[in-house]
C-alpha cells in the first residue's frame, strides 16, 4: 500500500514537471526549442491614421485602450508658428478615437504648464502610456527654465537651460481621462556623481513589466565628461524597480552602443514578447544597418545586455499609404508600439516634412502591423 502511494506521488510530480516545461515552451519558445525571432512588417496606412493639425506641431504619440472602449492617445504638441520649440513649449495632450487607426480628436491638455518653480513646470514631452494593475501610468520628460525661444523658422537651436533641465517623471490616474497625479520630484533624477552616465540630464523613458513582476526602464542620459554646455556623451541606461512609481535602481552600463559611433541610438521603445525583451530604436545615422537613418530592432534575454535582432530593419524614412502614395519624410522616430491582448497591432511614430521655406511640419502616424511577424 505504501509502495503504491509512493509510485502515484512520483507519477504526479513527473506529470507536473512535464506540464511546466510545456507551458514554458508555449510562453517563451517556438517549435524546435528556439525563442521567437520577430520580423516586424507593415500594412498600408489608412489616411485616418495621420494625426495632423495645420497650426500645431504634433509629436510622439503613445496609445492605450480604456475601459470605455475608446483608444486614448497621449502626444506632445506646441504652436507651429513658434518654430521647433519642443524643449521650451511642449505640452502633453490627450486625443481619442474609436479605432487605433483614427481618426483622433483632441480632448484636452493632460499635463499642462504649472509654473517654473516645478521641475516639470514649463515643458512636458515624449509621453509613453501604460496600464499596470488597474492604474494608468503616464511616463514623460519634463523641464523648467527661462522660457526663451532660440529656434527660428528654418533654423533649429535648443535652449540649453531647458535642454539640460530634462528629467523623467510619471503621472498616475485611475482612467485615461484623468485627473493625473503629478509629483513634486522627478521619478529618475540626475546622479550626483559628476562622472556618472546621467550626471547632466535624464530623458525619454521607456518602461515594461518584467516576467517576475518588477519593472524595467531604458532611458536617455547625458553625462558631464565632455566639456561645454551640452556635455556628453549621450547614452542609454537601464534601471529597475519593484513599483511603477519607483524608486528605480540604476545600472552603470550603457546600452545600444556602436563602435566608432558617438550617439548612435535614440528613442527606444521596449517590451517583453515571446520570452525576450524587445526594443525598437532609432538608428541615428546607419550605425546598426546599411539603411542609414532608420528604425531597428534589438532583443535581450535579461533586459541589460542588448543585441541587434536577427531581422533588424523595421523602417526607413517613408510611409506607404493605402491610396498607393509613398511619402518620404525628414524624420520617422519616437516609435511606440500599441499592444492589445499581447499582440503588437500598430507602430506609432512621429514624422515630419519640410515646406518650401525649410520649416518642419510634424504629425503622428499609426502604422498597422502584419500579424505574421514571427
N, C-alpha and C positions, 0 to 999 in steps of 0.2 A: 504493500500500500504506500509506504513511504517512498519506495523507489519510483513508483508510478507518478507520484506527486512531483518528485524532483524532475522527472522526464518532462512532464507537462509544463512546469515552470521554465525549464530550459528552452522548450519549443516556443513558448510565448515570447521570451526575451529575444530569441533569434528572429522571429517574425517581426517584432517591433524594430529591431535593428535594421532589417531589410527595408521595412516601410520608411524608416527615417532616411535611409540612403536614397531611396527612390524619390522621396519628397525633395531632398536637397538637389537631386539631379533635375527635377522638374522646375524648381525655382531658380536655379542658377546655371544650368547646363543644357546643351542641346544633345541630340543623338550623337553617339560616338564619343561622349565624355568631354567634349570641348565646350568651353563657355562661348556665348554668342558673340560673333563679330558683326557689329552693326554696320549697315550701309545706308546712310540717310539720303533719300532721293525725294524730289519734289513732284507734286502735281502742278498743273497750270493754275495760276492765281486768278480768282474771280475779281471783277472790278470793285465789288463791295468790300474787299479785304484791304483796300488802300484807305487809310485813315489820314486825311489831309485837310488843311484849312488855309484859305487864301492869306489870312493876316497873322496866323500863329505858326511858329515853328514847333513841330511835334517830334518827339524823340523817345526811343527806348521804351516801348510798351511791354507790360507783363500782364498775363491773363489768368483768371481763375473763374470757376463756375460757382455761383452762390446757391444757397438753399432755396432761393426764389426761382431757380431755373434759368436765370439770366447769366450772361457772360460779362464779367467785370474786368475792364482793362484799366490799369494804372500806368500813367505815362508822364513824361516830362514835357513842359511847354513853356514858351516865352513869346513875347511880341516879336514878330518877324522884322518889323521896322527898326528894332534896336540893333540888329546885326547878330553875330554869332556869340551870344552873351550867356551861354548856359551856366558859366561859373558864378555869375552875379545875379541873374534874374530868373533862373529856372524855378518852377514850382511843380509839384506832383499833383496831377489831376486825375479824375475818375470819369470813365465813359462806360456805357452799357450797350449790349446788343443781344438779340435772340439767337445768334449763331457766333461761333468763334471767328467766322469769316465776315462778320459785319452784316449790314452797315452799323458802325458805332456812333452813338450820340453822347456828346459831353454832358455830364451831370453836374459836377462840382469840382472845386479845388479841394483835394483830400488833405494835403499838408501845406497850408499857406504860410506866408511870411508871418512871423510872430515877434519880431524885434531883434535888433542887432546884439542885444545882451545875451541871447541864447546861442549855443554852439551851432545850431541849425536855423538861426533866426531869419536869415536873408535869402537862403537858397536851399531847395530840396530837389534831388536829381537822381536819375538812374534807379528807379524802383524795381524790386523783384518781390512778387507776392506769393505767399504760401499759406496753407491751412494745416495746422498741427493740432491734433487732439481737440477739435471743435472750435478753435480760435484762429483768427486770421492775423498773419504777421507780415507787415509791410517793411521790408528792409530797404535801405536807401543810403545815399550820401547827402550830407548837409554841410553847410558852412556859414560863416558870417564874415564881415569885413566893412569896407567903406562904401560899397555900392557903386564905385566908379566904373564906367564903361571904357575899355581900352580898344575894343574892336571897332572897326568902321566898315561900311558896305564894301565888300570885295577884299577886305583885309582882316584876318583873324589875329587877335593879340589878346592873351589872357591877362586878367588882373591877378598879379602874383599874391596879393594878400588873401583873396578868396580861394585861389588855387591851393595855396599852402595850408589853409584852414580846413580843408576837406577832412571829414571824419565819418565813420559809419554809425548809422542809427537803426532803430527798429520802432515801429508804431504798432499797437495791438488793438484789435476790435473784435466784437462778437459776430459782426456781419461785415460784408464788403462795403456796406453803406455807412459804416462808422457808427458812432463817433470814434475817432482814433486817439488812443492814449499815447502821447509822446513823452519822452523822458528828458530830464534836465542835464543828463550826461550822455556822451556817446556810448554806443554798445562796444565798439572797438576803437580805442583812442590810440594815439601815437605812443611808442615806447620811450621811456625817459633816457635810455642809453643812447648817446649820440651815434654809436656805431651800429645800432640796430637797423634791420632792413626797413622798418617803418618808423624811423625817427622823425620824418618830416610830415608825412600825411598818410591817411588810410582812406580807401575809397572803393566803390564798385563791388559790394559784397555779392556773393552767390552762396546759397545755403541749401543743403539737402539733409534729410533724415537718414541716419545710418541704420544698417540692419539690426544693430544692438540697441537701437532706440535713442542713441545720442544724436548730436548734430555736427555736421562738418561744414566749415565755411572756407571758401577760397576768396581772397580779396587782393585788390591792387594796393601797393605800398611804394613809397618813395623815401629813400634814406638821405643822409647828410654827408656821405663820404665824398661826393663830388662837390667842388667849390661853386659858389654862386648862388643866386637867389632861388634857382629852380631845383637845386640839389640833384640827387641821384645816388645810385641807379634806380630805375623804375622796374619793379619786380612784382611777382605774385606770391602770396604767402598762404599758408594753411593754418586754421585754428579749429579747435573742437570745444564742445560744451555739452553738458548734460541737459541743458534747458535752451529753448529757442531764444530766450532773453538773456542768455549768458549767466555767469561770466565765461568768456572764451579764452582757452589756453592757446597761446601762440607757439608755433614751431618755426625754427630759425633757418629752415632750408627752403630756398626759393624754388618754384615750380614753373613749368612751361619755358624753360631756358633753351637757347640755341647757341652753340659755339660760334663765335665770330660775329654775333649779332647783339647789339645793345637795344633793349626794349623790343624784343621780338613779338610779344603777345599782348593782347588787350581783351577785356570784356568777357572772361569765361563764364559760361553757364554750366553748372554741374548738376548731375542727378545720378540715381542708382538704378540700374536696369540689368536684368539677366546675369546677376552675380558679379557685376563690376560697377565701379564708379565710372561715369562718362562725363566728358566736358566738350562743349563746342566753344572754340576760341577764335578770336580774330587774329589772323596771321598778318602782322603789320606790313610786311614787305617781302613776303616769299621766303621766310626763314625755315619753313617746315615742308613746303612743296614747291614745285616749279610753276605754280599758278599765280605767283605774285600776291598782291593783297587779296585776301580771301577769308573764308571761314573753314576751319579744320577741326577734326575730331580727335580727341585724346581719350585714353582709358587708363584705369588704375585698379589694382587689386585691393588696395588699402586706403586710397584717398590721399596718400602722402607722396608716393612715387608715381609720376605720370609719364606715359609713353604715347607717342603718336600711334593712332589706331591703324589697323590693317587696311581700312578704307578711309583714308584721312580727309580727302577733299569733300567738303559739304557744299560750298557755293563760291562762285566767282562774283564779280560785281555786275550782275544782271538779274532781271526779273522777267520770267516768262508768263505773260498774261493769257487768259482764256481766249481773248479775241485774236490771238496769233501774234500780237506785238511782243517784241523783245526790247525791254527798256534797260539801257546801260546807265548805271548810277555812279555818282562820285564816291559814295560810301554805302556799305551794307554791313551793319555791325550791331552791337548790343543784342546778340542772339538770346532769345528767351523761349524755351520750349513750353508749349501748352500740353500737359499730360492729363488724360482722362481715363479712369479705370486702369491705370498702369500703362496705357499706350500713348506715346507721343503722337499727337494729331496735327499740330501746327508749329511752325517756327516763326516767331515774331522777330522782326528786325527793324532797326532804324535805317532809313535810307534818305538820300538827298540828291538833287540835281542842281546845276548852276544855270542861272538865267544869262541873258546876253551881257549883263554887267558883271558877271562873275559872282553874283550874290547867291548864297545857298538857300534853297527852299527844301525843308526837311519834312518827312512824313513817316508813318509807320505802316508796315505791311505784314499781313498774316499769311504765311505760305503753307498750303496744305502738304502733308507728308504722305508719300506712298506707304502702304501698310505691309509691304513685303520687304521691310528694311532689316531683315535678319539674315 
